[in-house]
Amino acid sequence: MSQLEDVGDQDGWRCWVCDEPVDPNASVNDDRGPSVDARTAKPRAKVGRDFAGAERLAHRACNSKKGANTPVIPWPEGPLIIEPAPLIAVAERLHRKGGREIVARCPDEAEASRTAAWLQDRFSRLAPGLPVTGSVDAGGGQYLVSLTVARRR
């Protein structure tokens, strides 16, 4: 098996940047074709590997577009989300420190709950080794959406 197939199987043939399916049979020269993104994040002395692992599957265009820069992971377009945090930075902090982090605010409890569910689902693919749960807390006429790292046993 090739490195591309190994990484594709590891990531379920989904692009780690845009979260869209990657066709394993598409040409590697096609913008929507598969490529291996060798993440360049520096290993952390305390935790070893970075939250996403060394190599991830990406569309060729997503990989080329980000270059050596940290990608911007898009938030969903449905619910109204205020001050969404950059998800890569959130994943890195939660991986390094654990605990809980507020990642967005919503004006409506239903939108906040949808956002928390989306975050938990998205993190299952963005940072598969980082078990998080999404939660919603009311405060100041708005709803705070947070992610908490599940305690490892």
C-alpha angles and dihedrals in degrees: 000000000000127000089251092054092047093051092042091053090046091054097039091244092290124129108248091212104049098017092228123134118270118215107230089203096053118108115266085229092060116096090234092042124111125273136168114243108208099205113223099203112135115248113251115235094222099045104025110213125045117257094261100044127241100290132029136178117253138165109260090243093050091049094046093044094055094042110175091336128102107263124236109239108215120236119223118275098219110074124051105254121186122205097352112198121234101264098213090056090047091051092048093050094045090047092050101039107016117205126094134316132189107228106175147354128231129191093219130052094222091053090047091051091050089049093050091050091048091050093051091049093045093049090053086069101026094053106010094175093053111082107207135170125204122224141178127218127184117230138151096355093307139078122248118214116207140174123219126194109236112238112257116228 
